Amino acid sequence: MLYLPNESEGQGLVEYALILVLVAVVVIVILAILGPSISNLFSNILVGLKFGQHSGS
């Protein structure tokens, strides 16, 4: 007898792959939009930490 794979298992894997691709695309778009603003935020934090330190007196 021939073994026929269950089509619903393959369909489930394809659905998970499509969801994963959709999530990846959404994350890339969000990072592309918010990237410069996040970069400025971290730059401001680093500048504040660098110039906000006081050497022991």
PyMOL CGO cylinders between C-alpha atoms (Angstrom):
from pymol import cmd
from pymol.cgo import CYLINDER

trace = [
    CYLINDER, 0.00, 0.00, 0.00, 1.25, 3.48, -0.82, 0.3, 1, 1, 1, 1, 1, 1,
    CYLINDER, 1.25, 3.48, -0.82, 1.75, 5.97, 1.96, 0.3, 1, 1, 1, 1, 1, 1,
    CYLINDER, 1.75, 5.97, 1.96, 0.03, 9.25, 1.22, 0.3, 1, 1, 1, 1, 1, 1,
    CYLINDER, 0.03, 9.25, 1.22, 1.15, 12.12, 3.45, 0.3, 1, 1, 1, 1, 1, 1,
    CYLINDER, 1.15, 12.12, 3.45, -1.49, 13.95, 5.38, 0.3, 1, 1, 1, 1, 1, 1,
    CYLINDER, -1.49, 13.95, 5.38, -2.10, 17.22, 3.53, 0.3, 1, 1, 1, 1, 1, 1,
    CYLINDER, -2.10, 17.22, 3.53, -3.29, 19.05, 6.64, 0.3, 1, 1, 1, 1, 1, 1,
    CYLINDER, -3.29, 19.05, 6.64, 0.15, 18.74, 8.26, 0.3, 1, 1, 1, 1, 1, 1,
    CYLINDER, 0.15, 18.74, 8.26, 1.83, 20.42, 5.30, 0.3, 1, 1, 1, 1, 1, 1,
    CYLINDER, 1.83, 20.42, 5.30, -0.87, 23.04, 5.19, 0.3, 1, 1, 1, 1, 1, 1,
    CYLINDER, -0.87, 23.04, 5.19, -0.28, 23.85, 8.87, 0.3, 1, 1, 1, 1, 1, 1,
    CYLINDER, -0.28, 23.85, 8.87, 3.45, 24.28, 8.27, 0.3, 1, 1, 1, 1, 1, 1,
    CYLINDER, 3.45, 24.28, 8.27, 2.79, 26.61, 5.35, 0.3, 1, 1, 1, 1, 1, 1,
    CYLINDER, 2.79, 26.61, 5.35, 0.41, 28.67, 7.47, 0.3, 1, 1, 1, 1, 1, 1,
    CYLINDER, 0.41, 28.67, 7.47, 3.01, 28.99, 10.24, 0.3, 1, 1, 1, 1, 1, 1,
    CYLINDER, 3.01, 28.99, 10.24, 5.63, 30.01, 7.67, 0.3, 1, 1, 1, 1, 1, 1,
    CYLINDER, 5.63, 30.01, 7.67, 3.31, 32.67, 6.23, 0.3, 1, 1, 1, 1, 1, 1,
    CYLINDER, 3.31, 32.67, 6.23, 2.59, 34.05, 9.71, 0.3, 1, 1, 1, 1, 1, 1,
    CYLINDER, 2.59, 34.05, 9.71, 6.32, 34.13, 10.46, 0.3, 1, 1, 1, 1, 1, 1,
    CYLINDER, 6.32, 34.13, 10.46, 7.02, 36.01, 7.22, 0.3, 1, 1, 1, 1, 1, 1,
    CYLINDER, 7.02, 36.01, 7.22, 4.22, 38.48, 7.97, 0.3, 1, 1, 1, 1, 1, 1,
    CYLINDER, 4.22, 38.48, 7.97, 5.58, 39.15, 11.46, 0.3, 1, 1, 1, 1, 1, 1,
    CYLINDER, 5.58, 39.15, 11.46, 9.09, 39.63, 10.04, 0.3, 1, 1, 1, 1, 1, 1,
    CYLINDER, 9.09, 39.63, 10.04, 7.83, 42.13, 7.45, 0.3, 1, 1, 1, 1, 1, 1,
    CYLINDER, 7.83, 42.13, 7.45, 5.90, 44.08, 10.11, 0.3, 1, 1, 1, 1, 1, 1,
    CYLINDER, 5.90, 44.08, 10.11, 8.97, 44.23, 12.36, 0.3, 1, 1, 1, 1, 1, 1,
    CYLINDER, 8.97, 44.23, 12.36, 11.17, 45.43, 9.47, 0.3, 1, 1, 1, 1, 1, 1,
    CYLINDER, 11.17, 45.43, 9.47, 8.67, 48.15, 8.53, 0.3, 1, 1, 1, 1, 1, 1,
    CYLINDER, 8.67, 48.15, 8.53, 8.36, 49.33, 12.15, 0.3, 1, 1, 1, 1, 1, 1,
    CYLINDER, 8.36, 49.33, 12.15, 12.15, 49.45, 12.54, 0.3, 1, 1, 1, 1, 1, 1,
    CYLINDER, 12.15, 49.45, 12.54, 12.49, 51.33, 9.24, 0.3, 1, 1, 1, 1, 1, 1,
    CYLINDER, 12.49, 51.33, 9.24, 9.97, 53.92, 10.40, 0.3, 1, 1, 1, 1, 1, 1,
    CYLINDER, 9.97, 53.92, 10.40, 11.13, 54.28, 14.00, 0.3, 1, 1, 1, 1, 1, 1,
    CYLINDER, 11.13, 54.28, 14.00, 14.84, 53.59, 13.44, 0.3, 1, 1, 1, 1, 1, 1,
    CYLINDER, 14.84, 53.59, 13.44, 16.10, 57.19, 13.35, 0.3, 1, 1, 1, 1, 1, 1,
    CYLINDER, 16.10, 57.19, 13.35, 14.03, 58.17, 16.36, 0.3, 1, 1, 1, 1, 1, 1,
    CYLINDER, 14.03, 58.17, 16.36, 15.30, 55.19, 18.38, 0.3, 1, 1, 1, 1, 1, 1,
    CYLINDER, 15.30, 55.19, 18.38, 18.86, 56.01, 17.32, 0.3, 1, 1, 1, 1, 1, 1,
    CYLINDER, 18.86, 56.01, 17.32, 18.48, 59.60, 18.54, 0.3, 1, 1, 1, 1, 1, 1,
    CYLINDER, 18.48, 59.60, 18.54, 17.03, 58.38, 21.82, 0.3, 1, 1, 1, 1, 1, 1,
    CYLINDER, 17.03, 58.38, 21.82, 20.00, 56.11, 22.50, 0.3, 1, 1, 1, 1, 1, 1,
    CYLINDER, 20.00, 56.11, 22.50, 22.45, 58.82, 21.42, 0.3, 1, 1, 1, 1, 1, 1,
    CYLINDER, 22.45, 58.82, 21.42, 20.87, 61.24, 23.89, 0.3, 1, 1, 1, 1, 1, 1,
    CYLINDER, 20.87, 61.24, 23.89, 21.07, 58.65, 26.65, 0.3, 1, 1, 1, 1, 1, 1,
    CYLINDER, 21.07, 58.65, 26.65, 24.75, 57.98, 25.92, 0.3, 1, 1, 1, 1, 1, 1,
    CYLINDER, 24.75, 57.98, 25.92, 25.59, 61.68, 25.83, 0.3, 1, 1, 1, 1, 1, 1,
    CYLINDER, 25.59, 61.68, 25.83, 23.73, 62.16, 29.12, 0.3, 1, 1, 1, 1, 1, 1,
    CYLINDER, 23.73, 62.16, 29.12, 25.66, 59.33, 30.73, 0.3, 1, 1, 1, 1, 1, 1,
    CYLINDER, 25.66, 59.33, 30.73, 28.99, 60.55, 29.39, 0.3, 1, 1, 1, 1, 1, 1,
    CYLINDER, 28.99, 60.55, 29.39, 28.60, 64.16, 30.48, 0.3, 1, 1, 1, 1, 1, 1,
    CYLINDER, 28.60, 64.16, 30.48, 26.52, 63.44, 33.55, 0.3, 1, 1, 1, 1, 1, 1,
    CYLINDER, 26.52, 63.44, 33.55, 29.27, 61.52, 35.34, 0.3, 1, 1, 1, 1, 1, 1,
    CYLINDER, 29.27, 61.52, 35.34, 31.13, 63.31, 38.08, 0.3, 1, 1, 1, 1, 1, 1,
    CYLINDER, 31.13, 63.31, 38.08, 34.60, 62.27, 39.04, 0.3, 1, 1, 1, 1, 1, 1,
    CYLINDER, 34.60, 62.27, 39.04, 35.12, 61.73, 42.73, 0.3, 1, 1, 1, 1, 1, 1,
    CYLINDER, 35.12, 61.73, 42.73, 36.10, 64.92, 44.56, 0.3, 1, 1, 1, 1, 1, 1,
]
cmd.load_cgo(trace, "trace")
